[in-house]
Amino acid sequence: MRIVVLILLATLLFGCSSTLKQSLSQAPIEIENYDLIKYWHPTQQKFTTDTGKLVTPNSEGFVKLKYLIDSNGQIFEPTIVESKPKGLWDKFALKALKNIRYVKSEFNEAGIPVYVTTEFQFGVSKTISKLTGLKTAGSFSTF
């Protein structure tokens, strides 16, 4: 009986810990941010992230992230290219990136995967910070 329980528990744990795998219809191409709309559309332009235990900075800033959009519109391999103030908003940008989804443009029926660099801009909302302490608002540029 113990063995059966252990096998079921192990199956449950390993089954729940699966990660997304990249889906590439071809080798990814590197594009400029202004060309992204030819391949992929973000499902949103503005974001609000749950900051959890992160302390929201008291200054505005931006983070440029380079990442791969695979053939399913999923994001992989995020890398910080630049940020100002340096390092202040990096964790917030990476957290926001996890919530962004892309859909194919009408010109990208094949789902061509791309590497793109996007700028995330962060502002500090006194109202949001004072009322909840849990949200950070921002936007990202696709042009």
Residue pairs with C-beta under 8 A, 6 or more apart in sequence:
20 74
20 76
22 68
22 70
22 74
22 76
22 113
23 70
23 71
23 72
23 74
23 111
24 70
24 71
24 113
25 71
25 110
25 111
25 112
25 113
26 110
26 112
26 113
27 113
28 68
28 70
28 112
28 113
28 114
28 115
29 112
29 113
29 114
29 115
30 114
30 115
30 116
31 38
31 39
31 114
31 115
31 116
32 116
33 116
33 117
33 118
33 119
33 141
33 142
33 143
34 143
36 114
36 116
36 118
36 142
37 105
37 142
37 143
38 105
38 107
38 108
39 69
39 104
39 105
39 107
39 108
39 112
39 114
40 69
40 73
40 102
40 103
40 104
40 105
40 108
40 114
41 102
41 103
41 104
41 105
42 100
42 101
42 102
42 140
42 142
43 100
43 101
43 102
43 103
44 100
45 139
45 140
45 142
46 137
46 138
46 139
47 96
47 99
47 100
47 137
47 138
47 139
47 140
48 128
48 135
48 136
48 137
48 138
49 92
49 95
49 96
49 99
49 135
49 136
49 138
50 134
50 135
51 92
51 95
51 133
51 134
51 135
51 136
52 134
54 91
54 92
54 95
56 92
56 124
56 129
56 133
56 136
57 85
57 88
57 89
57 122
57 124
58 124
59 85
59 88
59 124
60 121
60 122
60 123
60 124
61 83
61 84
61 85
61 88
61 89
61 121
61 122
62 83
62 84
62 89
62 119
62 120
62 121
62 122
63 80
63 82
63 83
63 89
63 90
63 92
63 93
63 119
63 120
63 122
64 80
64 81
64 82
64 83
64 117
64 118
64 119
64 120
65 78
65 79
65 80
65 81
65 93
65 94
65 97
65 117
65 118
65 120
66 77
66 78
66 79
66 81
66 115
66 116
66 117
67 75
67 76
67 77
67 78
67 79
67 97
67 115
67 116
67 118
68 75
68 76
68 77
68 113
68 114
68 115
69 75
69 102
69 113
69 114
69 115
69 116
70 76
70 113
71 110
71 111
71 112
71 113
72 111
73 101
73 102
73 103
73 104
73 111
74 101
74 102
75 97
75 98
75 100
75 102
77 115
78 94
78 97
80 90
80 93
80 94
81 117
83 89
83 90
83 93
89 120
89 122
92 120
92 122
92 136
92 138
93 120
93 122
96 120
96 138
96 140
97 120
100 140
104 111
118 140
118 141
118 142
119 140
119 141
120 138
120 139
120 140
121 138
121 139
121 140
121 141
122 136
122 137
122 138
123 137
123 138
125 135
125 136
125 137
128 135
128 136
128 137
